[in-house]
Amino acid sequence: MLIEPKKRRGKNPVTALSNGLEEDLRRQGYAAGTIWKHRKLLNELSGWLQGQQLPMGDLSMVQVDRFMADRRAAGVRKLKTRKALGPILGYLRGLGLAPTAEAPVEDGPAGEILNRYRRFLTTERGLVPVTAGRYIDCLRPFLDRRMAAGKLDLGGLTPADVTSFVVAWCPCLNSGVAKLTVSALRSFLGFLHLDGVTEWSLVPAVPRVLRRRLAGLPKGLEPDQVRRLLAACDASTVVGVRDLAILTLLVRLGLRRGEVAGLRLDDIDWRAGTIRVRGNGDCHELLPLPPDVGRRVAEYLRHARPADAQGRTVFVRHFAPHHALGASRVSTIVADAARRAGIGRVHAHRLRHTAATELLRSGASLPEIGQLLRHRRVGTTAIYAKVDRDTLRLIARPWPEGAL
């Protein structure tokens, strides 16, 4: 009796992918329980693709939404949104097995023109996708108003249509959003002319947003408020040590939130006692590193920064994946600490004002403050002259006697 030799089974590609995903997630700092859930989700995704007779290369966001819709229809209560597949899609795209993320696609009557405009911003103007999305979001009220008036006829736009929209809509916005809205509208109207939609450029019909320079006062924190803000960080926890180092940088050196988020390990020269700041316009400048600031940063690097952190940025997330901390997260850290300290709502830029006003109290001149804050123009620093009350008293004229 002949016995047929036992066929050797090849490696299951799903198992190989699953093992690779586990290694990738573990390297990023994910917990064992989270890794198990993502491996299970990857196996479900692979089974769904086989059932749909789709290769992995066809895993577009449309297919992702279909997969998640089928899971929700089956009664799944966890990991049921597109966001849940983020780590898996990132891993598959890194291997070249899944297509890269597609640009957002606009729907509705204005979808076609907005999609062309988005491509124009990212390819012709070189805007990053996030900024292009902000421009489009600012244009939606303008397009909605055109739709409310009837058919979306952009070719029939008149200067009065543009001006009336800005006059009616922008007064209800804060100055920053209003300026971004008129900038987006000018850009969009210029695109319509270049694209042949409008015969004439309607850019001159967009009114300017009035914003008086040096109209307000820089609002720095008082010394007692600064002490309470720093004390609101629990230095016995790794997150508290990180937040304390970030707040100390903001308060003592007047860094911008993006400069703190972009700080890299190679930017700190411990022997020379300097720190390189990557400012606006890719401008790199050296600043002295005060001992108290250096001590806080060193404590974070030695005891609190995750060992498996990705990249060379100084400050990283403490929840997996341990990627670089974003500028918006720096603002959130400041706001959370201010709330715990009971000093109200505080933005990260207010700590920049705090550093400047503290220098004024110490007797620093405006040029010296401008050097620390890395202002390109003297006029930018001039706003701090309004809070230098001692110097202002020397030039103030006496009040006329007998005047009411």
C-alpha positions in Angstrom: 0.0 0.0 0.0 1.5 3.2 -1.2 1.1 6.2 1.1 1.1 9.5 -0.7 3.6 12.0 0.7 2.0 14.7 2.8 1.8 18.0 1.0 3.6 20.9 2.7 1.3 23.8 3.5 2.6 27.2 2.6 2.5 30.1 4.9 -0.9 31.7 5.2 -0.4 35.3 3.8 -3.0 36.6 6.3 -1.0 35.1 9.2 2.2 36.7 7.8 0.5 40.1 7.5 -1.0 39.7 11.0 2.4 38.9 12.4 4.0 41.9 10.6 1.2 44.1 11.9 1.8 43.0 15.5 5.5 43.8 15.2 4.7 47.2 13.7 2.2 48.1 16.4 4.4 46.9 19.2 7.2 49.1 17.8 4.9 52.1 18.0 4.0 51.4 21.6 0.6 49.9 21.4 -0.6 47.7 24.3 -0.9 44.0 23.9 -4.7 44.1 24.1 -5.0 46.7 21.4 -2.6 44.8 19.1 -4.8 41.7 19.5 -7.9 43.7 18.5 -6.2 45.1 15.4 -4.9 41.6 14.4 -8.5 40.3 14.7 -9.8 43.3 12.7 -7.2 42.7 9.9 -8.3 39.0 9.6 -11.9 40.1 9.3 -11.0 42.6 6.7 -9.1 40.0 4.7 -12.0 37.6 4.9 -14.4 40.3 3.8 -12.2 41.2 0.7 -12.1 37.5 -0.2 -15.9 37.3 0.1 -16.2 40.4 -2.2 -13.6 38.9 -4.6 -11.5 42.1 -4.2 -7.7 42.2 -4.1 -6.0 44.2 -1.3 -4.9 46.7 -3.9 -8.6 47.7 -4.4 -9.0 48.7 -0.8 -10.1 52.3 -1.4 -11.9 54.4 1.1 -15.1 53.5 -0.6 -14.5 49.9 0.1 -13.4 50.7 3.7 -16.7 52.4 4.3 -18.6 49.4 2.8 -16.6 47.0 5.1 -17.4 49.1 8.1 -21.1 49.4 7.1 -21.3 45.6 6.9 -19.8 45.2 10.3 -22.2 47.7 11.8 -25.1 45.9 10.1 -23.9 42.6 11.7 -24.2 44.2 15.2 -20.6 45.1 15.9 -20.4 47.7 18.6 -16.6 48.4 18.8 -14.1 49.4 16.1 -16.9 50.2 13.7 -15.7 53.5 12.2 -13.1 54.3 9.5 -10.8 55.6 12.2 -10.5 52.1 13.7 -8.7 50.9 10.5 -6.2 53.8 10.6 -3.2 51.7 12.0 -4.0 48.8 9.7 -4.3 51.0 6.6 -1.0 52.8 7.5 0.7 49.4 7.8 -0.7 48.1 4.5 0.1 51.3 2.6 3.7 51.2 4.0 4.0 47.8 2.4 2.5 49.0 -0.9 -0.4 46.5 -0.6 -3.1 49.2 -0.3 -3.6 52.3 -2.3 -2.5 55.6 -0.8 -5.2 57.8 0.9 -7.3 59.6 -1.7 -8.0 63.3 -1.5 -11.4 64.2 -0.1 -14.1 64.3 -2.8 -16.8 66.9 -2.6 -20.4 65.9 -3.3 -23.5 68.0 -4.3 -24.0 70.6 -7.0 -20.7 72.4 -6.0 -18.7 69.2 -5.8 -17.2 69.4 -9.3 -15.9 73.0 -9.1 -14.6 72.5 -5.5 -12.7 69.3 -6.5 -11.1 71.2 -9.4 -10.3 74.1 -7.0 -8.8 71.7 -4.4 -6.5 70.3 -7.1 -5.6 73.8 -8.1 -4.6 74.7 -4.6 -2.5 71.6 -4.0 -0.8 71.4 -7.4 -0.6 74.9 -8.7 -0.3 76.9 -5.5 1.5 74.3 -3.4 -0.8 74.4 -0.4 -0.8 71.4 2.0 -4.1 69.5 2.0 -5.0 70.8 5.5 -4.8 74.4 4.3 -6.7 73.6 1.1 -9.5 72.1 3.2 -9.7 75.2 5.4 -10.1 77.4 2.3 -12.9 75.2 1.0 -14.6 75.2 4.4 -14.6 79.0 4.3 -16.2 79.0 0.9 -19.2 76.8 1.8 -21.3 79.6 3.2 -20.8 81.6 0.0 -21.8 78.6 -2.2 -24.7 77.8 0.1 -26.0 81.3 -0.3 -25.7 81.0 -4.1 -27.7 77.7 -3.9 -30.3 79.3 -1.7 -30.9 81.9 -4.4 -31.5 79.2 -7.0 -29.3 77.4 -9.4 -25.5 77.5 -8.7 -24.5 79.8 -11.6 -21.0 80.9 -10.8 -20.6 82.2 -14.4 -23.2 84.8 -13.6 -21.5 86.2 -10.5 -21.4 90.0 -10.2 -19.3 92.3 -8.0 -22.4 93.1 -6.0 -23.0 89.4 -5.2 -19.4 89.1 -3.8 -19.5 92.4 -1.9 -23.0 91.8 -0.4 -21.9 88.3 0.9 -18.8 89.6 2.6 -20.7 92.6 4.2 -23.5 90.3 5.4 -21.4 87.3 6.6 -18.0 88.5 7.9 -19.3 90.8 10.7 -20.5 87.7 12.6 -17.0 86.1 12.6 -14.0 86.9 14.6 -11.2 88.8 12.9 -9.1 85.8 12.2 -11.8 83.7 10.5 -13.0 86.8 8.6 -9.6 87.4 7.2 -9.3 83.7 6.2 -12.7 83.9 4.6 -11.9 86.9 2.4 -8.5 85.3 1.5 -10.2 82.1 0.4 -12.8 84.1 -1.5 -10.2 86.1 -3.4 -8.3 82.9 -4.2 -11.5 81.1 -5.4 -12.6 84.1 -7.6 -9.1 84.2 -9.1 -9.4 80.5 -9.9 -12.8 80.9 -11.5 -11.4 83.5 -13.9 -8.3 81.3 -14.7 -10.6 78.3 -15.2 -12.8 80.2 -17.6 -15.9 80.2 -15.4 -16.1 84.0 -15.1 -15.2 86.4 -17.9 -13.7 89.0 -15.6 -11.8 88.7 -12.4 -14.0 89.6 -9.5 -11.1 89.6 -6.9 -11.3 93.5 -6.6 -14.9 93.2 -5.5 -13.9 91.5 -2.2 -13.7 94.1 0.6 -10.9 94.1 3.1 -11.3 93.1 6.7 -10.5 96.1 8.9 -8.0 95.1 11.5 -6.2 97.9 13.3 -2.6 97.0 14.2 -1.5 97.6 17.8 -5.1 98.3 18.8 -5.2 96.0 21.8 -3.0 95.2 24.7 -0.8 92.1 25.0 -2.3 90.1 27.9 0.4 88.3 29.8 0.0 86.4 33.0 0.9 87.7 36.4 3.8 86.0 38.2 1.4 84.4 40.7 -0.6 83.0 37.8 2.5 81.6 36.1 3.4 79.8 39.4 -0.1 78.3 39.6 0.1 77.3 36.0 3.3 75.4 36.4 2.2 73.9 39.7 -0.9 72.5 37.9 1.4 69.8 36.3 1.8 66.6 38.3 5.5 66.1 38.2 5.1 62.6 39.6 3.6 61.3 36.3 5.3 61.1 32.9 2.6 63.2 31.3 3.0 65.9 34.0 6.8 66.0 33.5 6.3 66.4 29.7 3.7 69.2 30.2 5.9 71.0 32.7 8.8 71.0 30.3 6.6 72.4 27.5 5.1 75.1 29.7 8.5 76.2 30.9 9.7 76.6 27.4 6.7 78.7 26.5 6.9 80.9 29.6 10.7 81.4 29.7 11.6 81.6 26.0 8.4 82.8 24.5 8.4 80.1 21.9 5.4 79.6 19.5 3.4 76.4 19.9 4.6 75.2 16.5 8.2 75.8 17.5 7.8 73.7 20.6 6.2 70.9 18.6 8.9 71.0 16.0 11.8 71.0 18.5 14.2 68.1 17.7 16.8 66.4 19.8 19.6 67.7 17.6 18.5 71.3 18.3 19.7 71.3 21.8 23.4 71.8 22.5 23.9 70.8 26.1 27.6 71.7 26.3 27.1 75.2 24.8 23.8 75.8 26.6 21.9 76.8 23.4 18.7 75.7 21.7 18.0 76.1 18.0 14.5 77.3 17.2 12.9 76.6 13.9 10.7 79.7 13.4 8.4 81.0 10.7 9.7 80.9 7.2 12.1 78.0 8.0 14.3 80.5 9.9 16.6 78.8 12.4 18.0 80.9 15.2 20.0 80.1 18.3 18.8 81.0 21.8 20.5 80.6 25.2 19.1 77.7 27.2 18.4 78.9 30.8 19.4 76.4 33.5 15.8 75.9 34.7 14.5 75.3 31.2 17.3 72.8 30.5 16.7 71.0 33.7 13.0 70.5 32.9 13.7 69.3 29.4 16.5 67.0 30.6 14.2 65.4 33.3 11.6 64.7 30.5 14.1 63.2 28.2 15.7 61.0 30.9 12.6 59.8 32.7 9.4 60.5 30.8 10.0 60.3 27.0 8.8 56.9 25.7 11.8 54.7 24.8 10.1 53.5 21.6 9.2 57.0 20.5 9.2 57.5 16.7 11.5 60.1 15.1 13.8 62.7 16.6 11.3 65.2 17.9 11.7 66.1 21.6 8.0 66.0 22.6 5.9 63.0 21.6 2.5 61.5 22.3 2.3 59.4 25.4 -0.5 57.2 23.9 0.4 54.9 21.0 1.5 55.6 18.4 4.3 57.6 20.0 4.6 60.1 17.2 5.5 63.7 17.3 3.3 66.0 19.3 1.3 68.4 17.2 1.0 72.1 17.6 -2.7 71.9 18.4 -1.9 69.5 21.2 0.6 72.0 22.7 -2.3 74.5 22.8 -4.5 71.9 24.5 -1.8 71.3 27.2 -1.7 75.0 28.0 -5.5 75.2 28.2 -5.8 72.1 30.4 -3.2 73.3 32.8 -4.8 76.8 33.0 -8.2 75.2 33.8 -6.7 73.1 36.6 -4.9 76.2 37.9 -8.2 78.1 38.0 -6.9 81.0 35.9 -9.5 80.8 33.1 -9.0 80.3 29.4 -5.3 80.7 28.3 -4.0 80.2 24.8 -0.4 79.1 24.1 0.4 82.5 22.5 -0.5 84.3 25.7 2.5 82.7 27.3 4.6 84.3 24.6 3.2 87.7 25.8 4.0 86.6 29.3 7.6 86.1 28.5 7.8 89.6 26.9 6.1 91.4 29.8 8.3 89.6 32.3 11.4 90.9 30.5 9.9 94.4 30.6 9.5 94.1 34.4 13.2 93.0 34.6 14.3 96.2 32.7 14.9 94.7 29.2 14.6 97.1 26.3 12.2 96.6 23.3 15.1 95.6 21.0 16.2 92.9 23.4 12.6 91.6 23.6 12.4 91.6 19.8 15.6 89.5 19.7 14.2 86.9 22.1 10.8 86.7 20.3 12.6 86.7 16.9 10.6 89.5 15.4 11.7 90.5 12.0 10.4 94.1 12.3 10.7 96.5 15.1 7.1 97.5 14.7 6.0 94.1 15.8 7.6 94.5 19.2 6.2 98.0 19.6 3.0 96.8 21.0 4.8 96.0 24.3 5.6 99.6 24.8 1.9 100.1 25.7 2.4 97.9 28.8 5.7 99.6 29.9 3.9 101.9 32.3 7.1 103.2 34.0 8.6 104.5 30.8 5.2 105.8 29.6 5.0 108.0 32.7 8.2 109.7 31.8 6.7 111.0 28.5 3.2 111.6 29.6 2.1 115.2 29.6 0.6 116.6 32.9 -3.2 116.8 33.0 -4.4 120.4 32.5 -5.5 122.0 35.7 -9.1 122.8 36.0 -10.1 120.3 33.3 -13.0 118.0 34.0 
